[in-house]
Every structure is written in structure tokens, then in C-alpha cells.
Amino acid sequence: MYNLLKGKKGIIFGALNEDSIAWKVAERAHEEGATFVLTNAPIAMRMGAINQLAKDTGSEIIPADATSMEDLENLIEKSMEVLGGKIDFVLHSIGMSINVRKGKHYTQSNYDFTHKGFDVSALSFHRVMNVLYNKKAMNDWGSIVALTYMAAQRVFPDYNDMADNKAYLESIARSFGYFFGRDHKVRVNTISQSPTPTTAGSGVKGFGGFLSYAEKMSPLGNATALECADYTISLFSDLTKKVTLQNLFHDGGFSNMGISDVIMEGFMEGEEE
């Protein structure tokens, strides 16, 4: 590897199992020389295999509910104790929609579910940065990255209220990123990833079909979880010190496509028939 993160310390939110992008980021960060704390909500940790990841990467696990300021303050304080100093990078890889899980159509939302999903998926990002900022827990030129999806800008009907959550998440990155950059030289970005067969992504209705569609639409094909991890590592490194307030598309070119030859051929074949 390249030792891109040699000597750097971080916190990685959201590693659940080997399909998680956060899991891949943890593995790659370890390979690039970083030390870090793994964290997830207690209930998510019981569902996953995070203990194995901690063992493989020599990391400590500190459970935290990202909707609890008390938990986050404890997480940041203990992380600095464990890591022996301030933090260089943070990954926010958290998302949940109860409306999606319960099969509630967007036009028939249960607003208690909507509020909970918004709290977990978006507002948690503001809370995380609030604690990091006010505790002055980040080193100068540190990097904070959150994962998002293009449904924040375009309509993907079955993505449901997660689209709204991601739009707010991206706005938080810009707004808080300004203050973090101005006051502490910390950069804040979001990565808009291809549809990826993670536990969360696979819960979206028709996900398999859309995965295939995106593959055919993108000139480079869909970006994998591991490729997203590589991109994330570059944003954690010193090679991207002046990149901030950006929503960075990592999707094989999908976001700039109108239609591809392969998709068009499918429509033409139907017309000929």
C-alpha cells in the first residue's frame, strides 16, 4: 500500500458487516497505516460482526447512539484517550428509514418513522460535528466524510424519505464545513456513491433492477464498496487538503448521463417488436 494515513487517527461510524462501505474503509485505513476507533449503535452492533473487524484492524470499539449528544460526547472523549490525541479523520456512514423497512409509500409516510429516520440519517451528522467542533477534537487539516446518494438531487421513487435525509445531510456538510474550515482548517465532504449492495441499500424496493440499470447507464460501471473505500481514503489523506464543502460523485459517471447506448438499444428493440 501507500502509507497514505500513516500516523493518522480516526473514528469510523457504521461498520456492520463485510458488505458495509464503512467496513471496507476500516480495512483500507488499517492497510494505509491509520489507527482508529470503531463505533455503531448498540442495537446495530448486536446485528453485525464488528468484533471481528476490530480484531483484524487492532481497533477498539466504543458503542454510541449517534442521536444522543451524551453518547457522542463520551465517544469523542474516550476516542481521544484511546488514540492518544486529537482526531484526523471521521467517517459518517449511517442511514435508516423505518418507512422503507415497513413498506410505507412516500405519499403515505408515518411521520414518527420519518422523524426517526431523519434523526438517525441526517441530524446525527450535525451532532457528530457539533461535538467534534466544540471540543476542538480535530487536528488541523483533518477530514470528515459522510456517505450520500444522488436521490438527494434527483427523483428515485422507491428511495422514499431517505432522499430527503440525504439532501439535508449534504446541506449540513456545506454549512458546518464552512465553520470547521474557517476555524479549524478541517475539511468536510460527502461522497455520492453508486447504488451498492449493502444491508441498507438492499432494503430499497427494486434494488436489484436498479443496480443493473445503473451498471448499464454508467460508462465505467458501478463503483464497488471497496472502490468507495479507496476514494474515502484519498479524502482522509493529505493529498486532498484543499477539497472541502463538496458533494463528490463516485458513480462511474452515472450522475452526468442522460442515456447510454445500451439502455437506448433496449428501447429500440422494444419499438421494433
C-alpha positions, 0 to 999 in steps of 0.5 A: 500500500501507500502509507497514505494515513500513516500516523493518522487517527480516526473514528469510523461510524457504521461498520456492520458487516463485510458488505458495509462501505464503512467496513471496507474503509476500516480495512483500507485505513488499517492497510494505509497505516491509520489507527482508529476507533470503531463505533455503531449503535448498540442495537446495530452492533448486536446485528453485525460482526464488528468484533471481528473487524476490530480484531483484524484492524487492532481497533477498539470499539466504543458503542454510541447512539449517534442521536444522543449528544451524551453518547457522542460526547463520551465517544469523542472523549474516550476516542481521544484517550484511546488514540492518544490525541486529537482526531484526523479523520471521521467517517459518517456512514449511517442511514435508516428509514423505518418507512422503507423497512415497513413498506410505507409509500412516500405519499403515505409516510408515518411521520414518527418513522420519518422523524426517526429516520431523519434523526438517525440519517441526517441530524446525527451528522450535525451532532457528530460535528457539533461535538467534534467542533466544540471540543476542538477534537480535530487536528488541523487539516483533518477530514470528515466524510459522510456517505450520500446518494444522488436521490438527494438531487434527483427523483428515485421513487422507491428511495422514499424519505431517505432522499430527503435525509440525504439532501439535508445531510449534504446541506449540513456538510456545506454549512458546518464545513464552512465553520470547521474550515474557517476555524479549524482548517478541517475539511468536510465532504460527502461522497455520492456513491453508486447504488451498492449492495449493502444491508441498507441499500438492499432494503430499497424496493427494486434494488436489484433492477436498479443496480443493473440499470445503473451498471448499464447507464454508467460508462465505467460501471458501478463503483464497488464498496471497496472502490468507495473505500479507496476514494474515502481514503484519498479524502482522509489523506493529505493529498486532498487538503484543499477539497472541502464543502463538496458533494463528490460523485463516485458513480462511474459517471452515472450522475452526468448521463442522460442515456447510454447506448445500451439502455437506448438499444433496449428501447429500440428493440422494444419499438421494433417488436 
